[in-house]
Amino acid sequence: MMGPAHSLSGATAWLGVGAAAAALDNPMPWPTLVVGALICAGAALAPDLDHKAATISRAFGPVSRALCEIIDKISYATYTATRSTADPRRSGGHRTLTHTWVWAVLLGGGCSAAAWWGGRWAVLAILFVHMVLALEGLLWKQARASSDILIWLLGATSAWMLADVLDSTENGKGWLFTDPSQHYLWIGLPIVLGALVHCIGDALTVSGCPILWPIPIGRKRWYPLGPPKFMRFRAGSWVEIKVLTPVFFLLGVAGAVGALNVLG
């Protein structure tokens, strides 16, 4: 899928988690719901760090472009070192390492550890990166028409404001993990979820996605999971734009209503 659909599906997924949490009598404070949805929207672009033409490669100028080069080489090296004889040979690392559950868990766990260890400043850094990515994904037309510096300023401003709102037990920093030593540990959850939702979205496309690596399926270690081929579509096709995007939007609204108990 393309960047906008990935980001929208990420935000929708977190709003759905918010609705489920409310149904289980552990509702999210509204800042947790909002911040988590934005982080998840940004994190849903992160697996494409292995793709030089992806939205994330342009998001932070030369820094993200250089990072994409490095991640692509690491992904390709991992694929080459772990492929079975049934896995095809490749010339690059796109849709390999960063499109697996292993990557999602490591990325989310790393961010949770950073937030726990670094406190507010680490949270600000995590928020800044994901706010910029959320802007690039959810508002991609406006972002493309704006300068990078403006997007970075908007990302930094929104990160600072949201961190201020979030920085109290009542407003969300202690959601799910209530012990003071564990505040902000939840912040890795929308990052894991965003990466997994990205992988599921890519699994719906023609190429499939090796989400379960390194678990072998059949004779392949990098088996491209996906529905039957007649149900798949090409990234950016009318199915994604005309069908899935409106569905994600409606599901997101329903999730927000349930999470905030608007009708209760």
C-alpha positions in Angstrom: 0.0 0.0 0.0 1.0 3.6 -0.3 1.9 6.0 2.5 -1.5 7.7 3.1 -3.3 4.4 3.4 -0.6 2.9 5.7 -0.9 5.9 8.0 -4.6 6.0 8.1 -4.8 2.2 8.8 -2.3 2.7 11.6 -4.3 5.5 13.3 -7.5 3.4 12.8 -5.9 0.4 14.5 -4.9 2.3 17.6 -8.4 3.8 17.8 -9.7 0.3 17.7 -7.4 -0.7 20.6 -8.8 2.3 22.5 -12.4 1.0 21.9 -11.3 -2.4 23.1 -9.6 -1.0 26.2 -12.8 0.9 27.0 -14.9 -2.2 26.6 -12.5 -4.0 29.0 -12.9 -1.3 31.7 -9.4 0.1 31.2 -10.2 3.2 29.0 -7.4 5.4 27.7 -7.3 9.0 28.8 -8.0 11.1 25.7 -4.3 12.2 25.4 -3.2 8.6 25.2 -5.8 7.9 22.5 -4.7 10.9 20.4 -1.0 10.5 20.9 -1.1 6.8 20.3 -3.2 7.2 17.1 -0.6 9.7 15.8 2.3 7.6 16.8 0.7 4.6 15.2 0.0 6.6 12.0 3.7 7.5 11.8 5.0 4.1 12.8 2.9 2.6 10.0 5.4 4.2 7.5 8.5 2.9 9.3 8.9 -0.5 7.7 9.5 1.2 4.4 12.9 2.4 5.7 14.2 -0.2 3.3 12.9 1.6 0.3 14.7 4.7 -1.1 11.5 6.0 -2.9 9.2 5.7 0.1 7.6 8.6 2.0 9.8 8.0 5.1 13.0 8.3 3.0 12.1 11.9 2.3 10.7 12.8 5.7 14.0 13.9 7.3 16.1 15.0 4.3 19.6 13.6 4.0 19.4 11.9 7.4 16.5 9.6 6.4 17.9 9.0 3.0 21.2 7.8 4.4 19.3 5.7 7.0 17.3 4.1 4.2 20.5 3.2 2.4 21.9 1.5 5.6 18.6 -0.3 6.4 18.3 -1.6 2.9 21.8 -3.0 3.0 21.2 -4.6 6.5 17.9 -6.1 5.2 19.5 -7.5 2.1 22.4 -9.0 4.1 19.9 -10.6 6.5 17.8 -12.0 3.7 20.9 -13.4 1.9 22.2 -15.0 5.1 19.0 -16.6 6.2 17.2 -17.5 2.9 16.4 -21.1 2.2 17.1 -22.7 -1.2 13.4 -22.2 -2.0 13.5 -18.4 -1.4 14.3 -16.5 -4.6 17.5 -14.5 -5.0 17.1 -10.7 -4.6 19.0 -7.6 -5.6 17.8 -5.4 -2.7 16.3 -5.5 0.8 12.8 -4.1 0.3 10.0 -6.1 2.0 12.4 -8.3 3.9 13.7 -7.6 7.5 11.7 -4.4 8.2 8.5 -6.2 7.1 8.5 -8.8 9.8 7.1 -9.2 13.3 10.7 -9.3 14.6 11.4 -5.8 13.4 8.1 -4.5 14.8 8.8 -5.9 18.3 12.4 -4.7 18.3 11.4 -1.2 17.2 8.6 -0.9 19.7 10.6 -2.5 22.5 13.5 -0.2 21.9 11.3 2.9 22.0 9.6 1.8 25.2 13.0 1.2 26.8 14.2 4.6 25.6 11.1 6.3 27.0 11.6 4.5 30.3 15.3 5.3 30.6 15.3 8.8 29.0 12.1 10.2 30.4 10.6 13.3 28.9 13.4 14.1 26.5 13.3 10.6 25.0 9.5 10.8 24.8 9.8 14.2 23.0 12.2 12.6 20.5 9.9 9.7 19.8 6.9 12.0 19.4 8.8 14.4 17.1 9.8 11.6 14.7 6.3 10.1 14.6 4.5 13.4 14.4 6.6 14.3 11.3 5.8 10.9 9.8 2.1 11.2 10.7 2.0 14.6 8.9 3.7 13.1 5.9 1.3 10.2 5.8 -2.0 11.6 6.8 -1.6 15.0 5.1 0.6 13.9 2.2 -0.7 16.4 -0.4 -0.2 19.3 1.9 3.2 18.0 3.1 4.4 17.6 -0.5 3.4 21.2 -1.2 5.2 22.5 1.9 8.9 22.8 2.8 10.6 20.2 4.9 11.5 22.8 7.5 7.8 23.7 8.0 6.9 20.1 8.5 9.7 19.7 11.0 8.6 22.8 12.9 5.0 21.5 13.0 6.2 18.1 14.2 8.4 19.7 16.9 5.6 22.0 18.1 3.0 19.3 18.2 5.4 16.9 20.0 6.1 19.6 22.7 2.5 20.4 23.2 1.4 16.7 23.4 4.2 15.8 25.7 3.0 18.6 28.1 -0.5 17.3 28.0 0.5 13.7 28.4 2.9 14.4 31.3 0.6 13.5 34.2 -0.7 10.2 35.5 -4.3 11.3 34.9 -3.6 12.3 31.3 -2.0 9.2 30.2 1.7 8.6 30.9 0.7 5.9 33.4 -1.9 4.2 31.3 -1.6 0.4 31.4 1.6 0.5 33.4 0.7 2.4 36.6 3.9 2.0 38.6 5.9 5.3 38.5 9.0 3.5 37.4 7.0 2.1 34.4 5.4 5.3 33.1 5.5 5.7 29.3 6.3 2.0 28.7 3.0 1.8 26.7 4.5 4.1 24.1 6.1 1.2 22.2 2.7 -0.5 21.7 1.4 1.8 19.0 4.8 1.5 17.3 4.6 -2.3 17.2 1.0 -2.1 16.1 1.8 0.5 13.3 4.6 -1.7 11.9 2.4 -4.8 12.0 -0.5 -3.0 10.3 1.8 -1.9 7.6 2.9 -5.5 7.0 -0.7 -6.7 6.9 -1.5 -3.9 4.4 1.4 -5.0 2.2 0.3 -8.6 2.5 -2.9 -7.6 0.7 -0.9 -6.5 -2.4 0.4 -8.5 -5.3 3.8 -9.2 -3.7 2.6 -10.4 -0.3 4.7 -9.8 2.9 7.1 -12.1 4.9 5.6 -11.1 8.2 6.3 -14.4 10.0 10.1 -14.6 9.3 12.1 -16.4 10.6 9.3 -19.1 11.0 9.5 -21.3 7.9 6.4 -22.0 5.9 6.7 -24.9 3.6 10.2 -24.8 2.2 10.5 -21.0 2.5 11.9 -19.0 5.4 10.7 -15.7 3.7 7.3 -16.8 2.7 5.2 -13.9 1.3 2.0 -14.2 3.3 -1.2 -12.9 1.7 -4.8 -13.8 0.7 -5.5 -15.8 -2.5 -4.0 -14.0 -5.5 -7.4 -13.1 -7.0 -8.1 -11.0 -3.8 -4.8 -9.0 -4.0 -4.3 -5.6 -5.6 -1.5 -3.3 -6.7 -0.3 -0.6 -4.4 -2.0 2.7 -5.2 -4.8 1.0 -7.2 -8.5 2.0 -7.1 -9.1 -0.7 -4.5 -6.8 1.0 -2.1 -8.0 4.6 -2.8 -11.7 4.0 -3.4 -12.5 1.1 -1.1 -9.9 0.6 1.7 -9.3 4.3 2.5 -13.0 5.1 3.2 -13.3 1.9 5.1 -10.3 2.8 7.3 -11.8 6.2 7.9 -15.2 4.9 9.0 -13.6 2.3 11.2 -11.5 5.0 12.8 -14.5 7.1 13.6 -16.2 4.1 15.1 -13.1 3.3 17.2 -12.9 6.8 18.5 -16.6 6.8 19.4 -16.1 3.6 21.3 -12.9 4.6 23.0 -14.3 7.9 24.2 -17.7 6.4 25.1 -19.4 9.2 23.2 -22.7 7.2 22.9 -22.5 5.9 26.4 
